[in-house]
């Protein structure tokens, strides 16, 4: 019986792995990416309204820092429990609830009567953001083949950056043309309007067959694969199913404590790498409008420059996803973070605004652009039953260190040490993160999720050509 079940699981995996990138699969990827677009629009709202609220409410440097990281605090608080919920109730249901929470609270934030209320509402919105963050790449990793995971992760992350790019442009359309006391409120209303996207996700996105199988809902998993194949066949015949090189992992036979121990090394390496990346990301995403404004540019010009810096991440993420699939996750992450660190050093010493714009775009292109390979890397480290939990843990730790502690200290360091020294610290953190991943990370390129899981379970496997190519 166990052998028959294992063969059926191998069949489910092999049927998914051999699917070509039909318009139907592209639609699923873009719907998942749309959830990140909606989320990034909400997250980016805080950085856009900071230059308005700072003089309007007479905020201190510490208050600016707390407001800037308020959403991130909510993200961190919500990430780990949301991970377990996603692994228990399903990826699509949690994705839907998360969108409803953070978009609704972004709308509510527009009614904030004072600084404290706004901080609390942005923190609560972060709880919904935390539920959503690890889901798109966990979903896509379970739908597409091992040869396309990071490439499509680049597409997903590009959708995230499009939202960050649109946020300052939306601010440019609203904020300079409306009285400050009202403009930031109108902007938050616009940022929260994509609330209805949750209905699109619920209607269009199927649940992961791999997750359904893991939960023992075998019939539903088989039906889900049948439907995906049916939609894909509308665009042409499918390749034959090939079971060779596809493993059916045995159920883990170790305790929860053993589970933590087995994945502790992967979690630490991933979290250190992600901390450096998130630190640079939050600086670029949150503070660039304020940096350019404080350097003497008008508010409108500062928003335009921040939009250019944010937009540079879009081609960076697409390139990172493509190269990570060809060269490996570790090598490409080290390359991108090294160039991001160099850009931060150049930003610290730049002789003019023009050079600072170019160096800021370099930080965005390489630093924020490093996410696709990294995010798919740490999603790949964990088995199906713990994938969202593991990815959520990595994001919670790294966002705490890079997005809360690091980002909150930036305006204080800027005030006490100067702009140049602050960006040299950012560069140093990036170098530490790339070093840890390069030396202690474990390459996963070209391996099915099931083979990666088998290796963590400690079983000896005959190497298939795809696995041998990565040894």
Buried (B, 14 or more C-beta within 10 A) or exposed (E): EEEEEBEBBBBBBBBBBBBEBBEBBEEBBBBBBBBBBBBBBBBBBBBBBBBBBBEBEEBEBEBBBBBBBBBBBBBBBBBBBBBBBBBEEBBBBBBBBBBBBBBBBBBBBBEBEEBEEBBBBBBBBBBBBBBBBBBBBBBBBBBBBBEBBBBBBBBBBBBBBBBBBBBBBBBBEBBBEBEBEEBBBBBBBBBBBBBEBBEBBBEBBBBBBBBBBBBEBBEBBBBBBEEBBEBBEEEEEBEEBEBEBBBBBEEBEEEEEEBEEBBEEBBBBBBBBBBBBBBBBBBBBBBBBBBBBBEEBEBBBBBBBBBBBBBBBBBBBBBBBBBBBEEBBBBBBBBBBBBBBBBBBBBBEBEEBEEBBBBBBBBBBBBBBBBBBBBBBBBBBBBBBBBBBBBBBBBBBBBBBBBBBBBBBBBBBBBEEEBEEBBBBBBBBBBBBBBBBBEBBBEBBBBBBBBBBBBBBEEEEEEBEBBEEEE
